[in-house]
Amino acid sequence: MEGWCHPREGRWTVNGMGRREEIIVGLDIGTTKVAAVVGQLTEDGIDIIGIGSHPSRGLVKGVVVNIENTVGSITEAIEQAEQMAGCEISTVYAGIAGGHIRGVNSTGIVAVKPKGGEICRADVDRVLEAAKAIPIPPDREILHTIPQEFVVDAQDGVRDPIGISGVRLEARVHVVTAAVMSAQNIVKCAQRCGLTVADIILAPIASAQACLHDDERELGVALVDIGGGTADIVIYVDGAVVHTSVLTLGGQHLTNDIAVGLRTPTAEAERIKQKYGCASSSLVDPEETIEVPGVGGRSPKVVPRQDLCAIIEPRVEEIFSMVQRKIAETGYADLLASGVVITGGATILEGMVELADEVLGMPVRRGSPIGVGGLTDVVRSPVYSTGAGLVLYGAAHAADVERPSRKPEKEASMLRRMKDWFKEIL
């Protein structure tokens, strides 16, 4: 019965020893692709047992604009993942991105009850509620409330205040908000595919979960996830999220530039980008040439590969210049001792790390999923950083359920919000 999933729950497998092991599925609904990553939670960690991917044609800059096309792409990706994993999928952790995402730091303060007593779970819940009491428009919703640190009386830098005695409890948090309709459309698309959305997670936070080492978070690091339609940024200082933002530029812009610059169909431009693209013309042999198909049945032409690089390089430089300005605006640039980690499908291009290092002026490495087993030869690619991160997030959430002391990391209102969405959709 190895590899079998319960046909209704889609959450458990039974291994050869007869022991049930939980299945967690991450669904990355991106601008250029939909990826479903199936993870199996075992005693030794998480094994990736299935991956499905299909071109996405229903999103623009990370936002759903065509329900039917998005549903079709999700269905294809899920079916591929089910066939590879040998199980039926019914519940997913979905990622969200787009220019509508906003992040802000906030503070909440409450009195400990009883005065001078030990801080308990109820005190932590109250201070987190106070911290997220920020004014937001009616068309927006809080997606995450991520604790940075707690302050008990005059003592700051407290990671877990439960059990500590004090009079005054303060929480410093990072609050992420999203457009309500964008989140609802993700839920709607998943439901039309027969899926239940266990939670919606900001895509760069999921990617950071998959790609960053703990010491990088502690020393300070910026993760830049460059997908098809957006470049997502999340900054960690002292182990906590201090900034999130989304730039509406991505790999699809490179493809469009190539299609126009070389006068070739968009599909061919994407193929040429993946096969011959390079972000730094200095890395390309001046004598090397490539064949470019013509538009409308016209004959193909042969052009120097450096011509292709001359199209790609300025756009990539623009993306990293925008990232550099955004990081500078946050005021955290001097605290990023670990530098920058770039990930996402667009970062596979040759020369991306070198150009990023030059433009950003700090150490840069390319990130791919770590901390997972199983199909590592496939999943350990920047393409699947968000999908693998969603699986890791789901596994961490399962651990949070078993260990209530870590519950502050979970958005308490999420279940209520999901129920409201389901009612509206149904």
C-alpha positions in Angstrom: 0.0 0.0 0.0 3.0 2.3 -0.1 2.3 5.7 -1.8 -1.5 5.4 -1.3 -3.5 8.4 -0.2 -6.9 8.4 1.5 -9.3 9.2 -1.4 -11.3 11.7 0.6 -8.8 13.4 2.9 -5.8 13.3 0.5 -3.5 13.9 3.5 -2.1 10.5 4.6 0.0 7.8 3.0 0.7 4.3 4.4 4.3 3.2 4.3 5.5 -0.3 4.0 5.5 -0.8 7.8 1.8 0.2 8.0 2.5 3.6 9.5 0.5 6.6 8.3 2.6 9.6 7.1 1.2 13.0 6.3 1.0 14.4 2.8 1.4 18.2 2.4 0.9 19.9 -0.9 2.2 23.4 -2.0 0.4 25.1 -4.9 2.4 27.9 -6.5 0.1 29.8 -8.8 2.5 32.0 -10.7 2.3 34.4 -13.7 4.1 32.0 -16.1 3.5 28.6 -14.4 1.5 26.7 -11.9 3.5 24.3 -9.8 2.2 21.7 -7.4 4.8 20.1 -5.0 3.8 17.1 -2.9 5.7 16.5 0.3 5.6 13.5 2.6 6.2 14.2 6.3 8.3 11.4 7.6 10.2 10.7 10.9 13.4 11.9 9.1 11.9 15.1 7.7 10.2 15.9 4.4 10.5 14.0 1.2 9.2 15.4 -2.0 7.4 12.6 -3.8 5.6 14.4 -6.6 5.8 17.5 -8.7 3.5 18.9 -11.4 4.0 22.0 -13.5 1.9 23.6 -16.3 2.1 26.9 -18.1 -0.1 29.6 -16.5 -2.2 31.7 -18.8 -4.7 33.2 -16.3 -2.5 35.6 -14.3 -1.0 39.0 -14.9 1.8 40.2 -12.5 0.8 37.6 -10.0 -2.9 38.4 -10.0 -5.7 36.2 -11.4 -7.4 37.8 -14.4 -9.0 34.8 -16.0 -10.6 32.2 -13.7 -11.2 29.5 -16.4 -7.6 29.6 -17.7 -6.2 29.5 -14.2 -8.5 26.6 -13.2 -7.3 24.7 -16.2 -3.6 25.2 -15.4 -4.1 24.2 -11.7 -5.9 21.1 -12.8 -3.1 20.0 -15.1 -0.4 20.7 -12.5 -2.4 18.8 -9.8 -3.0 15.8 -12.1 0.7 15.6 -12.9 1.7 15.8 -9.2 -0.9 13.1 -8.3 0.4 10.7 -11.0 4.0 11.1 -9.9 3.2 10.9 -6.1 0.6 8.1 -6.5 -2.0 9.8 -4.4 -5.1 12.0 -4.6 -4.7 15.6 -3.7 -7.5 17.4 -1.9 -5.9 20.0 0.3 -3.2 22.6 -0.6 -1.2 25.5 0.8 -1.4 28.2 -1.8 1.0 31.0 -2.5 0.0 34.6 -3.3 1.9 37.5 -4.8 1.2 40.6 -6.8 1.6 44.4 -6.7 -1.3 44.6 -4.2 0.8 43.1 -1.4 1.8 45.6 1.4 3.9 45.1 4.5 4.2 47.3 7.5 5.8 47.0 11.0 3.6 47.5 14.0 3.7 47.4 17.8 1.1 46.3 20.3 1.2 46.7 24.1 -0.9 45.0 26.8 -0.9 44.6 30.6 -0.1 41.2 31.9 -3.0 39.6 33.8 -2.7 39.2 36.7 -0.2 42.0 37.3 3.3 40.7 37.8 2.2 37.2 37.0 3.6 34.8 34.4 2.8 35.5 30.8 0.5 32.9 29.3 -0.9 32.1 25.8 -3.8 34.4 26.3 -1.5 37.4 27.0 0.4 36.7 23.8 -2.8 36.4 21.8 -4.0 39.7 23.2 -0.8 41.6 22.4 -0.7 40.2 18.8 -4.3 41.3 18.3 -3.3 44.8 19.6 -0.3 44.8 17.2 -2.3 44.1 14.1 -5.0 46.7 15.0 -3.8 49.0 12.2 -6.1 51.0 9.9 -6.6 49.2 6.6 -9.1 49.9 3.7 -12.2 47.6 3.5 -10.9 46.0 0.3 -7.8 44.7 2.1 -7.2 41.9 4.5 -4.4 41.0 6.9 -2.6 37.9 5.5 0.2 37.5 8.1 1.1 38.9 11.5 4.7 37.8 11.9 6.3 38.4 15.4 9.7 40.0 15.3 10.3 40.2 19.1 8.6 40.7 22.4 9.5 43.2 25.1 8.7 42.2 28.7 8.8 45.4 30.9 12.2 46.9 29.9 13.7 43.6 28.5 13.7 43.5 24.7 14.8 40.7 22.3 12.5 38.1 23.9 11.6 35.4 21.3 9.1 33.5 23.4 7.7 35.3 26.4 5.5 32.5 27.8 6.4 31.7 31.3 8.2 34.9 32.0 7.0 37.1 34.8 6.2 40.8 34.0 3.7 43.7 34.2 3.8 45.0 30.6 4.1 42.9 27.4 4.9 44.5 24.0 5.0 42.8 20.6 6.8 44.1 17.6 5.4 42.5 14.4 5.4 42.6 10.7 1.9 42.8 9.2 1.3 41.7 5.6 -1.9 42.8 3.9 -3.4 41.7 0.6 -6.3 42.7 -1.6 -9.3 40.6 -0.5 -10.5 39.9 -4.0 -7.1 38.6 -5.1 -7.1 36.1 -2.2 -10.7 35.2 -2.9 -9.9 34.4 -6.5 -7.2 32.0 -5.6 -9.5 30.2 -3.2 -12.2 30.2 -5.9 -9.9 28.7 -8.6 -8.7 26.0 -6.1 -12.3 25.1 -5.2 -13.3 24.7 -8.8 -10.5 22.2 -9.1 -12.0 20.3 -6.1 -9.3 21.5 -3.7 -9.5 22.9 -0.2 -7.1 25.7 0.6 -5.6 25.1 4.0 -3.9 28.5 4.1 -2.7 31.3 1.8 1.0 32.3 2.2 2.9 35.2 0.8 5.1 33.7 -1.9 8.4 35.3 -0.9 8.0 34.1 2.7 7.5 30.6 1.4 10.5 30.9 -0.8 12.6 32.2 2.1 11.4 29.2 4.2 12.9 26.9 1.5 16.1 28.7 0.5 17.5 30.5 3.5 19.7 29.1 6.3 19.0 30.1 9.9 22.4 31.8 10.2 21.6 34.0 7.2 18.3 35.1 8.8 20.1 35.9 12.1 22.9 37.9 10.4 20.5 39.8 8.1 19.6 38.8 4.6 17.4 39.9 1.7 15.7 37.3 -0.4 14.6 38.4 -3.9 12.3 35.9 -5.7 12.1 36.8 -9.4 9.2 35.0 -11.0 7.5 35.5 -14.3 5.5 38.7 -13.5 7.0 40.0 -10.2 10.1 40.3 -8.2 9.3 39.7 -4.5 11.5 40.9 -1.7 11.6 39.8 2.0 14.2 41.1 4.4 15.3 39.3 7.6 17.2 41.0 10.5 18.0 39.3 13.7 16.0 36.2 12.5 12.8 38.1 11.9 10.9 39.5 8.9 11.2 43.3 8.9 10.2 44.1 5.3 8.1 42.6 2.5 7.4 44.2 -0.9 6.6 43.3 -4.5 8.0 44.9 -7.7 6.0 44.3 -10.9 8.9 43.3 -13.1 9.9 39.7 -13.8 11.1 37.1 -16.3 8.2 37.6 -18.6 9.4 41.1 -19.3 12.7 39.6 -20.5 10.7 37.3 -22.8 8.7 40.2 -24.2 11.9 42.3 -24.8 13.5 39.4 -26.7 10.3 38.8 -28.8 10.3 42.5 -29.9 14.1 42.9 -30.2 14.7 39.8 -32.2 11.3 39.9 -34.0 10.4 36.3 -33.1 7.2 34.7 -31.6 6.8 34.9 -27.8 7.0 31.2 -27.4 10.3 31.1 -29.3 11.6 34.1 -27.3 11.0 32.1 -24.1 12.8 29.1 -25.6 15.7 31.2 -26.7 15.9 32.9 -23.3 16.0 29.6 -21.4 18.5 28.0 -23.8 20.9 30.8 -24.8 20.1 33.7 -22.4 22.8 35.4 -20.4 22.5 38.5 -18.2 26.1 39.5 -18.8 27.4 40.0 -22.3 31.0 39.8 -21.0 30.5 36.1 -20.4 29.5 35.3 -24.0 31.9 34.5 -26.8 31.7 37.3 -29.5 31.9 34.6 -32.2 28.9 32.6 -30.9 25.7 32.7 -33.0 22.1 31.5 -32.5 19.3 30.8 -34.9 16.1 32.9 -34.4 12.8 31.8 -36.0 10.9 34.5 -37.9 7.4 35.8 -37.3 4.5 34.8 -39.5 6.3 32.0 -41.4 9.3 34.2 -42.3 12.7 32.5 -42.7 14.8 32.1 -39.5 17.9 34.3 -39.2 21.2 33.9 -37.5 22.3 36.5 -35.0 25.3 36.9 -32.6 24.4 35.6 -29.1 25.7 38.9 -27.8 22.7 40.6 -29.5 20.5 38.5 -27.2 22.5 39.4 -24.2 22.3 43.1 -25.2 18.5 42.8 -24.8 18.5 40.9 -21.6 21.2 42.7 -19.7 19.6 46.2 -19.5 16.3 44.7 -18.2 18.0 42.6 -15.6 20.0 45.6 -14.5 16.8 47.6 -14.2 15.3 44.9 -12.0 18.2 44.8 -9.7 18.5 48.6 -9.6 14.9 48.7 -8.4 15.7 46.1 -5.8 18.7 48.1 -4.7 16.6 51.3 -4.3 13.9 49.4 -2.4 16.4 47.9 0.0 18.0 51.3 0.5 14.6 52.9 1.2 13.9 50.4 4.0 17.0 51.5 5.9 18.2 47.9 6.5 20.9 47.8 3.8 23.7 48.1 6.4 22.3 45.3 8.5 22.4 42.7 5.7 25.6 40.9 6.7 24.6 37.8 4.7 23.9 39.9 1.6 21.2 38.9 -0.9 19.8 35.5 -2.0 18.1 35.4 -5.4 15.7 32.7 -6.4 12.9 32.1 -8.8 12.8 30.8 -12.3 14.3 33.9 -13.9 17.4 33.6 -11.8 18.5 30.4 -13.6 19.9 32.6 -16.4 23.7 32.6 -16.7 25.2 35.7 -15.4 22.4 36.7 -13.0 24.4 36.2 -9.9 27.4 38.2 -11.3 25.2 41.1 -12.5 23.3 41.2 -9.2 26.5 41.3 -7.2 27.7 44.2 -9.3 24.4 46.2 -9.1 23.5 45.5 -5.5 27.1 46.0 -4.2 26.8 43.1 -1.7 27.4 39.3 -1.7 24.8 37.4 -3.8 24.1 33.7 -4.1 21.5 31.8 -6.0 19.0 30.0 -3.7 17.2 26.7 -4.2 15.2 24.6 -1.8 17.1 23.0 1.0 16.0 20.8 3.9 14.0 18.4 1.8 14.6 14.9 0.5 13.1 12.7 -2.1 13.1 14.1 -5.6 16.0 16.4 -4.8 17.4 16.3 -8.3 14.2 18.0 -9.6 13.0 20.1 -6.7 16.3 21.7 -5.8 15.9 24.3 -8.5 15.0 28.0 -8.1 11.9 27.2 -10.2 10.4 25.3 -7.3 11.5 27.5 -4.4 8.0 28.8 -3.6 6.3 25.4 -4.1 8.8 23.6 -1.8 8.5 26.5 0.7 4.8 26.1 0.9 5.3 22.4 1.7 7.8 23.4 4.5 5.3 26.0 5.7 2.6 23.4 5.9 4.9 21.0 7.8 5.8 23.8 10.3 2.1 24.6 10.7 1.4 20.9 11.5 4.2 21.2 14.2 2.6 24.4 15.5 -0.7 22.5 16.1 1.2 20.0 18.3 3.2 22.7 20.1 0.9 25.5 21.1 3.8 27.6 22.5 4.7 28.4 18.9 1.2 29.5 17.9 1.9 33.2 17.7 3.5 32.6 14.3 0.1 31.6 13.0 -2.5 34.1 12.0 -5.4 33.4 14.4 -8.0 35.0 12.2 -7.1 33.0 9.1 -9.6 30.2 9.7 -12.4 32.7 10.2 -11.4 34.5 7.1 -11.3 31.3 5.0 -14.7 30.3 6.3 -16.1 33.7 5.2 -14.5 33.4 1.8 -16.0 29.9 1.3 -19.4 31.2 2.3 -19.2 34.0 -0.3 -17.9 31.7 -3.0 -20.5 29.0 -2.4 
